[in-house]
């Protein structure tokens, strides 16, 4: 497992990522730090379905709600 070292740059702490991770310059990430101190970087995607093929995210269970129309307060939960 490779390691990296955090360093101070101005008022920030920087961690350099290896080029073998294929992170593009300017790529944006959401970050999260859990209770154990594990830091996760999640690539920011503006439109998750932008490159989806028609019907790619549809399955047989979707037919169950094909004729569903909310009435009054059904969506107020």
mmCIF file of the N, C-alpha and C atoms, coordinates in Angstrom:
data_MODEL
# 
_entry.id   MODEL 
# 
loop_
_atom_site.group_PDB 
_atom_site.id 
_atom_site.type_symbol 
_atom_site.label_atom_id 
_atom_site.label_alt_id 
_atom_site.label_comp_id 
_atom_site.label_asym_id 
_atom_site.label_entity_id 
_atom_site.label_seq_id 
_atom_site.pdbx_PDB_ins_code 
_atom_site.Cartn_x 
_atom_site.Cartn_y 
_atom_site.Cartn_z 
_atom_site.occupancy 
_atom_site.B_iso_or_equiv 
_atom_site.pdbx_formal_charge 
_atom_site.auth_seq_id 
_atom_site.auth_comp_id 
_atom_site.auth_asym_id 
_atom_site.auth_atom_id 
_atom_site.pdbx_PDB_model_num 
ATOM 1   N N  . UNK A 1 1  ? 0.859   -1.174 0.000   1.00 0.00 ? 1  UNK A N  1 
ATOM 2   C CA . UNK A 1 1  ? 0.000   0.000  0.000   1.00 0.00 ? 1  UNK A CA 1 
ATOM 3   C C  . UNK A 1 1  ? 0.903   1.234  0.000   1.00 0.00 ? 1  UNK A C  1 
ATOM 4   N N  . UNK A 1 2  ? 0.608   2.157  -0.880  1.00 0.00 ? 2  UNK A N  1 
ATOM 5   C CA . UNK A 1 2  ? 1.374   3.404  -0.950  1.00 0.00 ? 2  UNK A CA 1 
ATOM 6   C C  . UNK A 1 2  ? 0.954   4.345  0.168   1.00 0.00 ? 2  UNK A C  1 
ATOM 7   N N  . UNK A 1 3  ? 1.827   5.258  0.524   1.00 0.00 ? 3  UNK A N  1 
ATOM 8   C CA . UNK A 1 3  ? 1.501   6.261  1.540   1.00 0.00 ? 3  UNK A CA 1 
ATOM 9   C C  . UNK A 1 3  ? 1.763   7.651  0.981   1.00 0.00 ? 3  UNK A C  1 
ATOM 10  N N  . UNK A 1 4  ? 1.143   8.629  1.600   1.00 0.00 ? 4  UNK A N  1 
ATOM 11  C CA . UNK A 1 4  ? 1.376   10.033 1.274   1.00 0.00 ? 4  UNK A CA 1 
ATOM 12  C C  . UNK A 1 4  ? 1.608   10.775 2.579   1.00 0.00 ? 4  UNK A C  1 
ATOM 13  N N  . UNK A 1 5  ? 2.187   11.950 2.474   1.00 0.00 ? 5  UNK A N  1 
ATOM 14  C CA . UNK A 1 5  ? 2.454   12.756 3.656   1.00 0.00 ? 5  UNK A CA 1 
ATOM 15  C C  . UNK A 1 5  ? 1.746   14.100 3.508   1.00 0.00 ? 5  UNK A C  1 
ATOM 16  N N  . UNK A 1 6  ? 1.054   14.506 4.551   1.00 0.00 ? 6  UNK A N  1 
ATOM 17  C CA . UNK A 1 6  ? 0.395   15.812 4.545   1.00 0.00 ? 6  UNK A CA 1 
ATOM 18  C C  . UNK A 1 6  ? 1.460   16.896 4.775   1.00 0.00 ? 6  UNK A C  1 
ATOM 19  N N  . UNK A 1 7  ? 1.281   18.034 4.095   1.00 0.00 ? 7  UNK A N  1 
ATOM 20  C CA . UNK A 1 7  ? 2.212   19.164 4.279   1.00 0.00 ? 7  UNK A CA 1 
ATOM 21  C C  . UNK A 1 7  ? 1.427   20.453 4.336   1.00 0.00 ? 7  UNK A C  1 
ATOM 22  N N  . UNK A 1 8  ? 2.007   21.432 4.965   1.00 0.00 ? 8  UNK A N  1 
ATOM 23  C CA . UNK A 1 8  ? 1.353   22.735 5.102   1.00 0.00 ? 8  UNK A CA 1 
ATOM 24  C C  . UNK A 1 8  ? 1.719   23.602 3.903   1.00 0.00 ? 8  UNK A C  1 
ATOM 25  N N  . UNK A 1 9  ? 0.703   24.259 3.336   1.00 0.00 ? 9  UNK A N  1 
ATOM 26  C CA . UNK A 1 9  ? 0.919   25.212 2.255   1.00 0.00 ? 9  UNK A CA 1 
ATOM 27  C C  . UNK A 1 9  ? 0.017   26.399 2.548   1.00 0.00 ? 9  UNK A C  1 
ATOM 28  N N  . UNK A 1 10 ? 0.590   27.499 2.963   1.00 0.00 ? 10 UNK A N  1 
ATOM 29  C CA . UNK A 1 10 ? -0.194  28.659 3.387   1.00 0.00 ? 10 UNK A CA 1 
ATOM 30  C C  . UNK A 1 10 ? -0.984  28.301 4.629   1.00 0.00 ? 10 UNK A C  1 
ATOM 31  N N  . UNK A 1 11 ? -2.290  28.514 4.598   1.00 0.00 ? 11 UNK A N  1 
ATOM 32  C CA . UNK A 1 11 ? -3.154  28.169 5.728   1.00 0.00 ? 11 UNK A CA 1 
ATOM 33  C C  . UNK A 1 11 ? -3.832  26.819 5.554   1.00 0.00 ? 11 UNK A C  1 
ATOM 34  N N  . UNK A 1 12 ? -3.397  26.042 4.571   1.00 0.00 ? 12 UNK A N  1 
ATOM 35  C CA . UNK A 1 12 ? -4.034  24.757 4.273   1.00 0.00 ? 12 UNK A CA 1 
ATOM 36  C C  . UNK A 1 12 ? -3.066  23.604 4.504   1.00 0.00 ? 12 UNK A C  1 
ATOM 37  N N  . UNK A 1 13 ? -3.633  22.420 4.704   1.00 0.00 ? 13 UNK A N  1 
ATOM 38  C CA . UNK A 1 13 ? -2.862  21.192 4.737   1.00 0.00 ? 13 UNK A CA 1 
ATOM 39  C C  . UNK A 1 13 ? -3.117  20.475 3.422   1.00 0.00 ? 13 UNK A C  1 
ATOM 40  N N  . UNK A 1 14 ? -2.059  20.107 2.726   1.00 0.00 ? 14 UNK A N  1 
ATOM 41  C CA . UNK A 1 14 ? -2.171  19.505 1.400   1.00 0.00 ? 14 UNK A CA 1 
ATOM 42  C C  . UNK A 1 14 ? -1.747  18.047 1.439   1.00 0.00 ? 14 UNK A C  1 
ATOM 43  N N  . UNK A 1 15 ? -2.441  17.210 0.671   1.00 0.00 ? 15 UNK A N  1 
ATOM 44  C CA . UNK A 1 15 ? -2.068  15.820 0.459   1.00 0.00 ? 15 UNK A CA 1 
ATOM 45  C C  . UNK A 1 15 ? -1.969  15.622 -1.045  1.00 0.00 ? 15 UNK A C  1 
ATOM 46  N N  . UNK A 1 16 ? -0.821  15.169 -1.514  1.00 0.00 ? 16 UNK A N  1 
ATOM 47  C CA . UNK A 1 16 ? -0.605  14.963 -2.941  1.00 0.00 ? 16 UNK A CA 1 
ATOM 48  C C  . UNK A 1 16 ? -1.034  13.559 -3.319  1.00 0.00 ? 16 UNK A C  1 
ATOM 49  N N  . UNK A 1 17 ? -1.815  13.441 -4.394  1.00 0.00 ? 17 UNK A N  1 
ATOM 50  C CA . UNK A 1 17 ? -2.274  12.145 -4.881  1.00 0.00 ? 17 UNK A CA 1 
ATOM 51  C C  . UNK A 1 17 ? -1.400  11.688 -6.041  1.00 0.00 ? 17 UNK A C  1 
ATOM 52  N N  . UNK A 1 18 ? -1.100  10.410 -6.075  1.00 0.00 ? 18 UNK A N  1 
ATOM 53  C CA . UNK A 1 18 ? -0.282  9.840  -7.136  1.00 0.00 ? 18 UNK A CA 1 
ATOM 54  C C  . UNK A 1 18 ? -0.991  9.949  -8.486  1.00 0.00 ? 18 UNK A C  1 
ATOM 55  N N  . UNK A 1 19 ? -0.210  10.141 -9.550  1.00 0.00 ? 19 UNK A N  1 
ATOM 56  C CA . UNK A 1 19 ? -0.790  10.217 -10.904 1.00 0.00 ? 19 UNK A CA 1 
ATOM 57  C C  . UNK A 1 19 ? -1.403  8.885  -11.320 1.00 0.00 ? 19 UNK A C  1 
ATOM 58  N N  . UNK A 1 20 ? -0.990  7.779  -10.696 1.00 0.00 ? 20 UNK A N  1 
ATOM 59  C CA . UNK A 1 20 ? -1.578  6.491  -11.065 1.00 0.00 ? 20 UNK A CA 1 
ATOM 60  C C  . UNK A 1 20 ? -3.035  6.369  -10.625 1.00 0.00 ? 20 UNK A C  1 
ATOM 61  N N  . UNK A 1 21 ? -3.521  7.293  -9.807  1.00 0.00 ? 21 UNK A N  1 
ATOM 62  C CA . UNK A 1 21 ? -4.936  7.330  -9.444  1.00 0.00 ? 21 UNK A CA 1 
ATOM 63  C C  . UNK A 1 21 ? -5.781  7.969  -10.544 1.00 0.00 ? 21 UNK A C  1 
ATOM 64  N N  . UNK A 1 22 ? -5.122  8.538  -11.539 1.00 0.00 ? 22 UNK A N  1 
ATOM 65  C CA . UNK A 1 22 ? -5.764  9.138  -12.711 1.00 0.00 ? 22 UNK A CA 1 
ATOM 66  C C  . UNK A 1 22 ? -6.790  10.213 -12.359 1.00 0.00 ? 22 UNK A C  1 
ATOM 67  N N  . UNK A 1 23 ? -6.464  11.031 -11.362 1.00 0.00 ? 23 UNK A N  1 
ATOM 68  C CA . UNK A 1 23 ? -7.298  12.177 -11.008 1.00 0.00 ? 23 UNK A CA 1 
ATOM 69  C C  . UNK A 1 23 ? -6.927  13.311 -11.958 1.00 0.00 ? 23 UNK A C  1 
ATOM 70  N N  . UNK A 1 24 ? -7.932  13.879 -12.597 1.00 0.00 ? 24 UNK A N  1 
ATOM 71  C CA . UNK A 1 24 ? -7.678  14.953 -13.553 1.00 0.00 ? 24 UNK A CA 1 
ATOM 72  C C  . UNK A 1 24 ? -7.506  16.285 -12.824 1.00 0.00 ? 24 UNK A C  1 
ATOM 73  N N  . UNK A 1 25 ? -6.652  17.124 -13.355 1.00 0.00 ? 25 UNK A N  1 
ATOM 74  C CA . UNK A 1 25 ? -6.448  18.456 -12.792 1.00 0.00 ? 25 UNK A CA 1 
ATOM 75  C C  . UNK A 1 25 ? -7.768  19.224 -12.822 1.00 0.00 ? 25 UNK A C  1 
ATOM 76  N N  . UNK A 1 26 ? -8.123  19.820 -11.708 1.00 0.00 ? 26 UNK A N  1 
ATOM 77  C CA . UNK A 1 26 ? -9.361  20.589 -11.613 1.00 0.00 ? 26 UNK A CA 1 
ATOM 78  C C  . UNK A 1 26 ? -10.576 19.764 -11.234 1.00 0.00 ? 26 UNK A C  1 
ATOM 79  N N  . UNK A 1 27 ? -10.433 18.429 -11.153 1.00 0.00 ? 27 UNK A N  1 
ATOM 80  C CA . UNK A 1 27 ? -11.557 17.579 -10.773 1.00 0.00 ? 27 UNK A CA 1 
ATOM 81  C C  . UNK A 1 27 ? -12.007 17.935 -9.361  1.00 0.00 ? 27 UNK A C  1 
ATOM 82  N N  . UNK A 1 28 ? -13.313 17.982 -9.138  1.00 0.00 ? 28 UNK A N  1 
ATOM 83  C CA . UNK A 1 28 ? -13.856 18.334 -7.829  1.00 0.00 ? 28 UNK A CA 1 
ATOM 84  C C  . UNK A 1 28 ? -14.352 17.092 -7.097  1.00 0.00 ? 28 UNK A C  1 
ATOM 85  N N  . UNK A 1 29 ? -14.258 17.151 -5.770  1.00 0.00 ? 29 UNK A N  1 
ATOM 86  C CA . UNK A 1 29 ? -14.663 16.038 -4.921  1.00 0.00 ? 29 UNK A CA 1 
ATOM 87  C C  . UNK A 1 29 ? -15.480 16.546 -3.743  1.00 0.00 ? 29 UNK A C  1 
ATOM 88  N N  . UNK A 1 30 ? -16.404 15.719 -3.286  1.00 0.00 ? 30 UNK A N  1 
ATOM 89  C CA . UNK A 1 30 ? -16.990 15.898 -1.969  1.00 0.00 ? 30 UNK A CA 1 
ATOM 90  C C  . UNK A 1 30 ? -16.067 15.136 -1.027  1.00 0.00 ? 30 UNK A C  1 
ATOM 91  N N  . UNK A 1 31 ? -15.919 15.614 0.201   1.00 0.00 ? 31 UNK A N  1 
ATOM 92  C CA . UNK A 1 31 ? -15.088 14.870 1.145   1.00 0.00 ? 31 UNK A CA 1 
ATOM 93  C C  . UNK A 1 31 ? -15.873 14.561 2.400   1.00 0.00 ? 31 UNK A C  1 
ATOM 94  N N  . UNK A 1 32 ? -15.443 13.508 3.079   1.00 0.00 ? 32 UNK A N  1 
ATOM 95  C CA . UNK A 1 32 ? -16.118 13.059 4.282   1.00 0.00 ? 32 UNK A CA 1 
ATOM 96  C C  . UNK A 1 32 ? -15.065 12.464 5.215   1.00 0.00 ? 32 UNK A C  1 
ATOM 97  N N  . UNK A 1 33 ? -15.168 12.759 6.495   1.00 0.00 ? 33 UNK A N  1 
ATOM 98  C CA . UNK A 1 33 ? -14.268 12.183 7.490   1.00 0.00 ? 33 UNK A CA 1 
ATOM 99  C C  . UNK A 1 33 ? -15.123 11.482 8.535   1.00 0.00 ? 33 UNK A C  1 
ATOM 100 N N  . UNK A 1 34 ? -14.908 10.173 8.711   1.00 0.00 ? 34 UNK A N  1 
ATOM 101 C CA . UNK A 1 34 ? -15.731 9.427  9.664   1.00 0.00 ? 34 UNK A CA 1 
ATOM 102 C C  . UNK A 1 34 ? -15.141 9.473  11.078  1.00 0.00 ? 34 UNK A C  1 
ATOM 103 N N  . UNK A 1 35 ? -15.805 8.805  12.015  1.00 0.00 ? 35 UNK A N  1 
ATOM 104 C CA . UNK A 1 35 ? -15.394 8.838  13.429  1.00 0.00 ? 35 UNK A CA 1 
ATOM 105 C C  . UNK A 1 35 ? -13.996 8.274  13.652  1.00 0.00 ? 35 UNK A C  1 
ATOM 106 N N  . UNK A 1 36 ? -13.588 7.339  12.816  1.00 0.00 ? 36 UNK A N  1 
ATOM 107 C CA . UNK A 1 36 ? -12.266 6.731  12.961  1.00 0.00 ? 36 UNK A CA 1 
ATOM 108 C C  . UNK A 1 36 ? -11.166 7.541  12.277  1.00 0.00 ? 36 UNK A C  1 
ATOM 109 N N  . UNK A 1 37 ? -11.544 8.633  11.611  1.00 0.00 ? 37 UNK A N  1 
ATOM 110 C CA . UNK A 1 37 ? -10.567 9.483  10.941  1.00 0.00 ? 37 UNK A CA 1 
ATOM 111 C C  . UNK A 1 37 ? -10.323 9.138  9.484   1.00 0.00 ? 37 UNK A C  1 
ATOM 112 N N  . UNK A 1 38 ? -11.098 8.193  8.943   1.00 0.00 ? 38 UNK A N  1 
ATOM 113 C CA . UNK A 1 38 ? -10.956 7.824  7.528   1.00 0.00 ? 38 UNK A CA 1 
ATOM 114 C C  . UNK A 1 38 ? -11.530 8.943  6.670   1.00 0.00 ? 38 UNK A C  1 
ATOM 115 N N  . UNK A 1 39 ? -10.726 9.447  5.759   1.00 0.00 ? 39 UNK A N  1 
ATOM 116 C CA . UNK A 1 39 ? -11.151 10.525 4.862   1.00 0.00 ? 39 UNK A CA 1 
ATOM 117 C C  . UNK A 1 39 ? -11.483 9.917  3.507   1.00 0.00 ? 39 UNK A C  1 
ATOM 118 N N  . UNK A 1 40 ? -12.677 10.193 3.012   1.00 0.00 ? 40 UNK A N  1 
ATOM 119 C CA . UNK A 1 40 ? -13.112 9.685  1.715   1.00 0.00 ? 40 UNK A CA 1 
ATOM 120 C C  . UNK A 1 40 ? -13.294 10.850 0.756   1.00 0.00 ? 40 UNK A C  1 
ATOM 121 N N  . UNK A 1 41 ? -12.880 10.658 -0.482  1.00 0.00 ? 41 UNK A N  1 
ATOM 122 C CA . UNK A 1 41 ? -13.104 11.629 -1.549  1.00 0.00 ? 41 UNK A CA 1 
ATOM 123 C C  . UNK A 1 41 ? -14.089 11.021 -2.529  1.00 0.00 ? 41 UNK A C  1 
ATOM 124 N N  . UNK A 1 42 ? -15.195 11.731 -2.770  1.00 0.00 ? 42 UNK A N  1 
ATOM 125 C CA . UNK A 1 42 ? -16.222 11.247 -3.689  1.00 0.00 ? 42 UNK A CA 1 
ATOM 126 C C  . UNK A 1 42 ? -16.263 12.197 -4.884  1.00 0.00 ? 42 UNK A C  1 
ATOM 127 N N  . UNK A 1 43 ? -15.980 11.699 -6.098  1.00 0.00 ? 43 UNK A N  1 
ATOM 128 C CA . UNK A 1 43 ? -15.983 12.593 -7.261  1.00 0.00 ? 43 UNK A CA 1 
ATOM 129 C C  . UNK A 1 43 ? -17.331 13.299 -7.411  1.00 0.00 ? 43 UNK A C  1 
ATOM 130 N N  . UNK A 1 44 ? -17.261 14.598 -7.647  1.00 0.00 ? 44 UNK A N  1 
ATOM 131 C CA . UNK A 1 44 ? -18.472 15.388 -7.851  1.00 0.00 ? 44 UNK A CA 1 
ATOM 132 C C  . UNK A 1 44 ? -18.954 15.178 -9.280  1.00 0.00 ? 44 UNK A C  1 
ATOM 133 N N  . UNK A 1 45 ? -20.196 14.755 -9.415  1.00 0.00 ? 45 UNK A N  1 
ATOM 134 C CA . UNK A 1 45 ? -20.800 14.531 -10.731 1.00 0.00 ? 45 UNK A CA 1 
ATOM 135 C C  . UNK A 1 45 ? -22.001 15.461 -10.823 1.00 0.00 ? 45 UNK A C  1 
ATOM 136 N N  . UNK A 1 46 ? -22.009 16.344 -11.805 1.00 0.00 ? 46 UNK A N  1 
ATOM 137 C CA . UNK A 1 46 ? -23.108 17.293 -11.937 1.00 0.00 ? 46 UNK A CA 1 
ATOM 138 C C  . UNK A 1 46 ? -24.393 16.619 -12.393 1.00 0.00 ? 46 UNK A C  1 
ATOM 139 N N  . UNK A 1 47 ? -24.279 15.702 -13.341 1.00 0.00 ? 47 UNK A N  1 
ATOM 140 C CA . UNK A 1 47 ? -25.465 15.013 -13.854 1.00 0.00 ? 47 UNK A CA 1 
ATOM 141 C C  . UNK A 1 47 ? -25.150 13.529 -13.962 1.00 0.00 ? 47 UNK A C  1 
ATOM 142 N N  . UNK A 1 48 ? -25.560 12.775 -12.957 1.00 0.00 ? 48 UNK A N  1 
ATOM 143 C CA . UNK A 1 48 ? -25.261 11.345 -12.890 1.00 0.00 ? 48 UNK A CA 1 
ATOM 144 C C  . UNK A 1 48 ? -25.823 10.585 -14.094 1.00 0.00 ? 48 UNK A C  1 
ATOM 145 N N  . UNK A 1 49 ? -26.911 11.058 -14.644 1.00 0.00 ? 49 UNK A N  1 
ATOM 146 C CA . UNK A 1 49 ? -27.580 10.356 -15.734 1.00 0.00 ? 49 UNK A CA 1 
ATOM 147 C C  . UNK A 1 49 ? -27.205 10.894 -17.116 1.00 0.00 ? 49 UNK A C  1 
ATOM 148 N N  . UNK A 1 50 ? -26.246 11.809 -17.190 1.00 0.00 ? 50 UNK A N  1 
ATOM 149 C CA . UNK A 1 50 ? -25.879 12.452 -18.444 1.00 0.00 ? 50 UNK A CA 1 
ATOM 150 C C  . UNK A 1 50 ? -25.504 11.448 -19.547 1.00 0.00 ? 50 UNK A C  1 
ATOM 151 N N  . UNK A 1 51 ? -24.767 10.413 -19.198 1.00 0.00 ? 51 UNK A N  1 
ATOM 152 C CA . UNK A 1 51 ? -24.297 9.458  -20.203 1.00 0.00 ? 51 UNK A CA 1 
ATOM 153 C C  . UNK A 1 51 ? -25.091 8.149  -20.167 1.00 0.00 ? 51 UNK A C  1 
ATOM 154 N N  . UNK A 1 52 ? -26.228 8.149  -19.492 1.00 0.00 ? 52 UNK A N  1 
ATOM 155 C CA . UNK A 1 52 ? -27.035 6.930  -19.360 1.00 0.00 ? 52 UNK A CA 1 
ATOM 156 C C  . UNK A 1 52 ? -27.733 6.601  -20.676 1.00 0.00 ? 52 UNK A C  1 
ATOM 157 N N  . UNK A 1 53 ? -27.809 5.321  -20.946 1.00 0.00 ? 53 UNK A N  1 
ATOM 158 C CA . UNK A 1 53 ? -28.566 4.842  -22.097 1.00 0.00 ? 53 UNK A CA 1 
ATOM 159 C C  . UNK A 1 53 ? -30.040 4.822  -21.721 1.00 0.00 ? 53 UNK A C  1 
ATOM 160 N N  . UNK A 1 54 ? -30.917 4.991  -22.685 1.00 0.00 ? 54 UNK A N  1 
ATOM 161 C CA . UNK A 1 54 ? -32.352 4.955  -22.418 1.00 0.00 ? 54 UNK A CA 1 
ATOM 162 C C  . UNK A 1 54 ? -32.734 3.603  -21.812 1.00 0.00 ? 54 UNK A C  1 
ATOM 163 N N  . UNK A 1 55 ? -33.420 3.640  -20.679 1.00 0.00 ? 55 UNK A N  1 
ATOM 164 C CA . UNK A 1 55 ? -33.863 2.427  -19.998 1.00 0.00 ? 55 UNK A CA 1 
ATOM 165 C C  . UNK A 1 55 ? -32.815 1.775  -19.112 1.00 0.00 ? 55 UNK A C  1 
ATOM 166 N N  . UNK A 1 56 ? -31.622 2.354  -19.015 1.00 0.00 ? 56 UNK A N  1 
ATOM 167 C CA . UNK A 1 56 ? -30.538 1.742  -18.247 1.00 0.00 ? 56 UNK A CA 1 
ATOM 168 C C  . UNK A 1 56 ? -30.861 1.615  -16.757 1.00 0.00 ? 56 UNK A C  1 
ATOM 169 N N  . UNK A 1 57 ? -31.608 2.552  -16.218 1.00 0.00 ? 57 UNK A N  1 
ATOM 170 C CA . UNK A 1 57 ? -31.928 2.548  -14.798 1.00 0.00 ? 57 UNK A CA 1 
ATOM 171 C C  . UNK A 1 57 ? -33.374 2.136  -14.535 1.00 0.00 ? 57 UNK A C  1 
ATOM 172 N N  . UNK A 1 58 ? -33.940 1.368  -15.433 1.00 0.00 ? 58 UNK A N  1 
ATOM 173 C CA . UNK A 1 58 ? -35.318 0.900  -15.301 1.00 0.00 ? 58 UNK A CA 1 
ATOM 174 C C  . UNK A 1 58 ? -35.284 -0.616 -15.135 1.00 0.00 ? 58 UNK A C  1 
ATOM 175 N N  . UNK A 1 59 ? -36.097 -1.118 -14.216 1.00 0.00 ? 59 UNK A N  1 
ATOM 176 C CA . UNK A 1 59 ? -36.206 -2.568 -14.065 1.00 0.00 ? 59 UNK A CA 1 
ATOM 177 C C  . UNK A 1 59 ? -37.676 -2.952 -13.911 1.00 0.00 ? 59 UNK A C  1 
ATOM 178 N N  . UNK A 1 60 ? -37.938 -4.252 -13.728 1.00 0.00 ? 60 UNK A N  1 
ATOM 179 C CA . UNK A 1 60 ? -39.321 -4.729 -13.692 1.00 0.00 ? 60 UNK A CA 1 
ATOM 180 C C  . UNK A 1 60 ? -40.124 -4.139 -12.534 1.00 0.00 ? 60 UNK A C  1 
ATOM 181 N N  . UNK A 1 61 ? -39.475 -3.761 -11.431 1.00 0.00 ? 61 UNK A N  1 
ATOM 182 C CA . UNK A 1 61 ? -40.203 -3.169 -10.309 1.00 0.00 ? 61 UNK A CA 1 
ATOM 183 C C  . UNK A 1 61 ? -40.760 -1.784 -10.639 1.00 0.00 ? 61 UNK A C  1 
ATOM 184 N N  . UNK A 1 62 ? -40.188 -1.110 -11.607 1.00 0.00 ? 62 UNK A N  1 
ATOM 185 C CA . UNK A 1 62 ? -40.677 0.210  -11.986 1.00 0.00 ? 62 UNK A CA 1 
ATOM 186 C C  . UNK A 1 62 ? -42.086 0.142  -12.558 1.00 0.00 ? 62 UNK A C  1 
ATOM 187 N N  . UNK A 1 63 ? -42.478 -1.006 -13.089 1.00 0.00 ? 63 UNK A N  1 
ATOM 188 C CA . UNK A 1 63 ? -43.833 -1.169 -13.604 1.00 0.00 ? 63 UNK A CA 1 
ATOM 189 C C  . UNK A 1 63 ? -44.878 -1.084 -12.496 1.00 0.00 ? 63 UNK A C  1 
ATOM 190 N N  . UNK A 1 64 ? -44.475 -1.355 -11.258 1.00 0.00 ? 64 UNK A N  1 
ATOM 191 C CA . UNK A 1 64 ? -45.412 -1.320 -10.132 1.00 0.00 ? 64 UNK A CA 1 
ATOM 192 C C  . UNK A 1 64 ? -45.993 0.077  -9.904  1.00 0.00 ? 64 UNK A C  1 
ATOM 193 N N  . UNK A 1 65 ? -45.254 1.114  -10.284 1.00 0.00 ? 65 UNK A N  1 
ATOM 194 C CA . UNK A 1 65 ? -45.731 2.479  -10.047 1.00 0.00 ? 65 UNK A CA 1 
ATOM 195 C C  . UNK A 1 65 ? -46.071 3.222  -11.339 1.00 0.00 ? 65 UNK A C  1 
ATOM 196 N N  . UNK A 1 66 ? -46.141 2.513  -12.425 1.00 0.00 ? 66 UNK A N  1 
ATOM 197 C CA . UNK A 1 66 ? -46.384 3.150  -13.716 1.00 0.00 ? 66 UNK A CA 1 
ATOM 198 C C  . UNK A 1 66 ? -47.693 3.938  -13.740 1.00 0.00 ? 66 UNK A C  1 
ATOM 199 N N  . UNK A 1 67 ? -48.724 3.454  -13.057 1.00 0.00 ? 67 UNK A N  1 
ATOM 200 C CA . UNK A 1 67 ? -50.019 4.134  -13.063 1.00 0.00 ? 67 UNK A CA 1 
ATOM 201 C C  . UNK A 1 67 ? -50.329 4.795  -11.720 1.00 0.00 ? 67 UNK A C  1 
ATOM 202 N N  . UNK A 1 68 ? -49.293 5.132  -10.951 1.00 0.00 ? 68 UNK A N  1 
ATOM 203 C CA . UNK A 1 68 ? -49.497 5.759  -9.642  1.00 0.00 ? 68 UNK A CA 1 
ATOM 204 C C  . UNK A 1 68 ? -49.544 7.280  -9.788  1.00 0.00 ? 68 UNK A C  1 
ATOM 205 N N  . UNK A 1 69 ? -50.578 7.868  -9.230  1.00 0.00 ? 69 UNK A N  1 
ATOM 206 C CA . UNK A 1 69 ? -50.709 9.320  -9.231  1.00 0.00 ? 69 UNK A CA 1 
ATOM 207 C C  . UNK A 1 69 ? -50.993 9.756  -7.800  1.00 0.00 ? 69 UNK A C  1 
ATOM 208 N N  . UNK A 1 70 ? -50.107 10.546 -7.182  1.00 0.00 ? 70 UNK A N  1 
ATOM 209 C CA . UNK A 1 70 ? -50.322 10.964 -5.798  1.00 0.00 ? 70 UNK A CA 1 
ATOM 210 C C  . UNK A 1 70 ? -51.583 11.818 -5.658  1.00 0.00 ? 70 UNK A C  1 
ATOM 211 N N  . UNK A 1 71 ? -52.257 11.634 -4.537  1.00 0.00 ? 71 UNK A N  1 
ATOM 212 C CA . UNK A 1 71 ? -53.477 12.376 -4.252  1.00 0.00 ? 71 UNK A CA 1 
ATOM 213 C C  . UNK A 1 71 ? -53.308 13.059 -2.904  1.00 0.00 ? 71 UNK A C  1 
ATOM 214 N N  . UNK A 1 72 ? -53.537 14.359 -2.856  1.00 0.00 ? 72 UNK A N  1 
ATOM 215 C CA . UNK A 1 72 ? -53.505 15.155 -1.623  1.00 0.00 ? 72 UNK A CA 1 
ATOM 216 C C  . UNK A 1 72 ? -52.179 15.040 -0.891  1.00 0.00 ? 72 UNK A C  1 
ATOM 217 N N  . UNK A 1 73 ? -52.164 14.478 0.316   1.00 0.00 ? 73 UNK A N  1 
ATOM 218 C CA . UNK A 1 73 ? -50.988 14.553 1.189   1.00 0.00 ? 73 UNK A CA 1 
ATOM 219 C C  . UNK A 1 73 ? -50.076 13.327 1.125   1.00 0.00 ? 73 UNK A C  1 
ATOM 220 N N  . UNK A 1 74 ? -50.174 12.491 0.119   1.00 0.00 ? 74 UNK A N  1 
ATOM 221 C CA . UNK A 1 74 ? -49.360 11.284 0.044   1.00 0.00 ? 74 UNK A CA 1 
ATOM 222 C C  . UNK A 1 74 ? -47.867 11.583 -0.024  1.00 0.00 ? 74 UNK A C  1 
ATOM 223 N N  . UNK A 1 75 ? -47.507 12.754 -0.481  1.00 0.00 ? 75 UNK A N  1 
ATOM 224 C CA . UNK A 1 75 ? -46.083 13.101 -0.600  1.00 0.00 ? 75 UNK A CA 1 
ATOM 225 C C  . UNK A 1 75 ? -45.592 13.977 0.549   1.00 0.00 ? 75 UNK A C  1 
ATOM 226 N N  . UNK A 1 76 ? -46.391 14.166 1.583   1.00 0.00 ? 76 UNK A N  1 
ATOM 227 C CA . UNK A 1 76 ? -46.029 15.065 2.676   1.00 0.00 ? 76 UNK A CA 1 
ATOM 228 C C  . UNK A 1 76 ? -45.204 14.410 3.772   1.00 0.00 ? 76 UNK A C  1 
ATOM 229 N N  . UNK A 1 77 ? -44.807 13.162 3.641   1.00 0.00 ? 77 UNK A N  1 
ATOM 230 C CA . UNK A 1 77 ? -44.056 12.474 4.703   1.00 0.00 ? 77 UNK A CA 1 
ATOM 231 C C  . UNK A 1 77 ? -42.722 13.098 4.960   1.00 0.00 ? 77 UNK A C  1 
# 
